[in-house]
């Protein structure tokens, strides 16, 4: 006779159940962004829990960007900010030890298509924003931290120019992982000018509404990015954040070696007698 294997049920905390119930109503469209929620007391009565439980559930939704407080106390439904969604995804990518190879393989088909559609839909004002970003990058070539952040901003502006929210949401968490990748490459190889030049070519394609040309240049840009990472000597399959720590160690070691004066040979040399 077969023996049944029952497992102990794990009941979710009440505040999570409250948060999940409200979130379901928002996702289903029965409560829309901008709608005011009932008070904490009214919600507590509806769910049959105390106010502190409702308060914890509300805090969970606030952290996720789905609810916001206005005028101190009133609760309203809001849309999660892209950055909020991206930070969650990025933490997951770090926990799962995403490698540069995986990052590049995911970005390679995405970024050229973003450039293609941006060329078709970009406005004159958005081109000006890209040019301002390019000027800032050119001025920040000696500041790795700022340069990498401006590089990320350039690609973010490009995604927004597509007017496609899926492109924006899809690339945002990926783009945040380019921060450690950029910090690995730039201090060792000093490729800032190549990046600035590539972005300049992309802007030229966008101005001409050359979608195919923009896609081609972005593909070249992405291939160049991988080639630069290859030149660092780091394993493409090493988790990115571990690779960044390893890169810092190598860079510090190289800097120390460069500061240490070379030892010269102290062999005695016979001095020729002065001419009479």
C-alpha positions in Angstrom: 0.0 0.0 0.0 1.4 3.4 -1.0 2.2 5.8 1.8 1.0 9.4 1.3 3.7 12.0 1.8 2.1 15.1 3.2 4.1 18.3 3.8 3.6 20.9 6.4 1.8 23.9 4.9 3.6 27.2 5.1 1.1 30.0 5.6 2.1 33.4 4.3 2.3 36.2 6.8 -1.0 38.1 7.0 0.6 41.4 5.8 1.8 39.7 2.6 -1.6 38.3 2.0 -3.0 41.9 2.3 -0.4 43.2 -0.1 -1.1 40.4 -2.6 -4.8 41.0 -2.5 -4.4 44.8 -3.2 -1.8 44.1 -5.9 -4.2 41.6 -7.7 -6.9 44.3 -7.8 -4.4 46.8 -9.4 -3.0 44.2 -11.9 -6.6 43.3 -12.9 -7.4 46.9 -13.6 -10.1 47.2 -11.0 -8.0 49.8 -9.2 -6.2 52.1 -11.6 -3.1 54.4 -11.2 -4.3 57.6 -9.6 -7.2 56.0 -7.7 -7.3 56.7 -4.0 -7.3 53.6 -1.7 -9.5 53.3 1.4 -8.0 54.3 4.7 -5.9 51.8 6.7 -8.8 51.4 9.2 -11.3 50.7 6.4 -8.8 48.2 4.8 -8.3 46.5 8.2 -12.1 46.0 8.6 -12.4 44.7 5.0 -9.6 42.1 5.4 -10.5 41.3 9.0 -7.0 42.1 10.4 -5.6 44.8 12.6 -4.2 48.1 11.3 -0.6 47.2 11.9 -0.9 44.2 9.5 -2.5 46.5 6.9 0.3 49.1 7.5 3.0 46.4 6.8 1.3 45.3 3.6 1.0 48.9 2.4 4.7 49.4 3.1 5.5 46.4 1.0 3.5 47.9 -1.9 5.1 51.3 -1.4 8.6 49.7 -1.6 7.5 48.1 -4.9 6.3 51.5 -6.3 2.7 50.4 -6.6 1.3 52.7 -3.9 2.3 56.2 -2.8 1.3 58.5 0.0 0.2 62.0 -0.9 -0.3 64.9 1.6 1.2 62.7 4.3 -1.5 60.0 4.8 -3.7 59.5 1.7 -2.9 56.3 -0.3 -3.0 56.3 -4.1 -2.2 53.7 -6.7 0.9 54.5 -8.7 2.9 53.0 -11.5 6.2 51.3 -10.5 9.1 53.3 -11.7 11.4 51.6 -14.2 14.3 52.0 -11.8 12.3 50.2 -9.1 11.6 47.2 -11.4 15.2 47.3 -12.7 16.8 47.2 -9.2 14.8 44.1 -8.4 15.9 42.4 -11.6 19.5 43.4 -11.1 19.6 42.0 -7.6 18.3 38.7 -9.1 20.9 38.7 -11.8 23.7 39.3 -9.2 22.4 36.5 -7.0 22.3 34.1 -9.9 26.0 35.1 -10.8 25.3 36.4 -14.3 28.5 36.4 -16.4 29.7 38.9 -19.0 29.1 36.3 -21.8 25.4 36.0 -20.7 25.1 39.8 -20.5 26.6 40.3 -23.9 24.5 37.5 -25.5 21.3 39.1 -24.2 22.3 42.6 -25.2 23.6 41.8 -28.7 20.2 41.3 -30.3 18.5 43.9 -28.2 20.7 47.0 -28.5 20.9 47.1 -32.4 17.1 46.8 -32.6 16.7 49.6 -30.2 18.9 51.8 -32.4 16.9 50.7 -35.5 13.6 51.8 -34.0 15.0 54.9 -32.4 16.2 56.1 -35.8 12.6 55.8 -37.1 10.9 57.6 -34.2 13.4 60.0 -32.5 12.5 63.7 -32.2 14.8 66.7 -32.7 14.7 67.3 -28.9 15.8 63.8 -28.2 18.7 64.1 -30.6 19.8 67.3 -28.7 19.7 65.3 -25.5 22.0 62.7 -27.0 24.4 65.4 -28.2 24.5 66.9 -24.7 25.2 63.5 -23.3 28.0 63.0 -25.8 29.6 66.3 -24.9 29.4 65.3 -21.2 31.0 62.0 -22.0 33.8 63.6 -23.9 34.5 65.9 -21.0 34.5 63.0 -18.5 37.1 60.8 -20.2 39.3 60.9 -17.1 36.5 60.1 -14.6 35.7 56.4 -15.0 32.7 56.4 -12.7 31.0 59.4 -14.3 31.9 58.2 -17.8 30.3 54.8 -17.3 27.1 56.3 -15.9 26.9 58.7 -18.9 27.4 55.7 -21.2 24.5 54.0 -19.5 22.4 57.2 -19.8 23.1 57.4 -23.6 21.7 53.9 -24.1 18.7 54.8 -21.9 18.0 57.9 -23.9 18.2 55.8 -27.1 15.7 53.3 -25.7 13.3 56.0 -24.7 13.5 57.4 -28.3 11.9 54.1 -29.5 8.6 55.0 -27.7 8.4 51.3 -26.9 7.9 50.6 -23.2 8.9 47.0 -23.5 12.3 48.0 -24.9 12.8 50.4 -22.0 11.8 47.8 -19.4 13.7 45.0 -21.0 17.1 46.8 -21.2 17.0 48.7 -17.9 18.1 45.9 -15.6 20.6 44.7 -18.2 22.1 48.2 -18.5 22.8 48.4 -14.8 25.1 45.3 -15.1 27.1 47.3 -17.7 28.3 49.5 -14.8 30.6 46.8 -13.4 31.6 45.7 -16.9 32.6 49.3 -17.8 34.5 49.6 -14.5 36.5 46.5 -15.5 37.4 47.7 -19.0 38.1 51.4 -18.8 40.8 51.6 -16.1 42.8 48.9 -18.0 42.4 49.8 -21.6 41.4 53.5 -21.7 38.8 53.0 -24.5 36.9 56.2 -23.7 37.6 57.9 -27.0 36.5 54.8 -29.0 33.2 54.9 -27.1 32.7 58.6 -27.7 33.5 58.1 -31.4 31.0 55.2 -31.7 28.2 57.2 -30.1 29.0 60.1 -32.4 28.5 57.9 -35.4 25.2 56.6 -34.0 23.9 60.1 -33.5 24.8 60.9 -37.1 22.8 57.9 -38.3 19.8 58.9 -36.1 19.9 62.5 -37.6 19.7 61.0 -41.1 16.9 58.6 -40.0 19.1 55.8 -41.3 17.6 52.9 -39.3 19.7 50.2 -41.0 22.9 52.3 -40.5 22.1 52.8 -36.8 21.5 49.1 -36.3 24.8 48.3 -38.1 26.8 50.8 -36.0 25.3 49.5 -32.8 26.3 46.0 -33.7 29.8 47.2 -34.3 29.8 49.0 -31.0 28.6 45.9 -29.1 31.2 43.7 -30.9 33.9 46.2 -29.9 32.7 46.1 -26.3 33.1 42.3 -26.1 36.5 42.6 -27.8 37.6 45.1 -25.2 36.5 42.8 -22.4 38.4 39.9 -24.0 41.6 42.0 -23.9 41.3 42.4 -20.1 42.2 38.7 -19.8 39.3 38.0 -17.5 37.2 34.8 -18.0 34.0 35.6 -19.9 32.2 33.0 -17.8 33.2 34.5 -14.5 30.3 36.2 -12.6 30.4 39.9 -13.3 30.7 41.2 -9.8 33.4 38.7 -9.0 35.2 39.8 -12.2 35.0 43.4 -11.1 36.7 42.6 -7.8 39.4 40.6 -9.6 39.9 43.5 -12.0 40.3 45.9 -9.1 43.0 43.7 -7.7 44.8 43.4 -11.0 44.6 47.2 -11.6 45.9 47.9 -8.1 48.8 45.5 -8.6 49.7 47.0 -12.0 49.6 50.5 -10.5 51.8 49.5 -7.6 54.3 47.9 -10.1 54.3 51.1 -12.2 55.1 53.2 -9.1 57.9 50.9 -7.9 61.3 52.1 -9.4 63.2 49.5 -11.4 66.3 48.1 -9.8 69.4 48.9 -11.8 72.5 46.7 -12.0 75.2 47.7 -9.6 78.1 46.1 -11.4 81.3 48.0 -10.8 82.7 49.5 -14.0 86.3 50.3 -14.3 86.8 54.0 -14.8 89.0 54.9 -17.6 92.0 57.1 -16.6 91.7 60.7 -17.4 93.6 61.7 -20.5 96.9 63.4 -19.7 
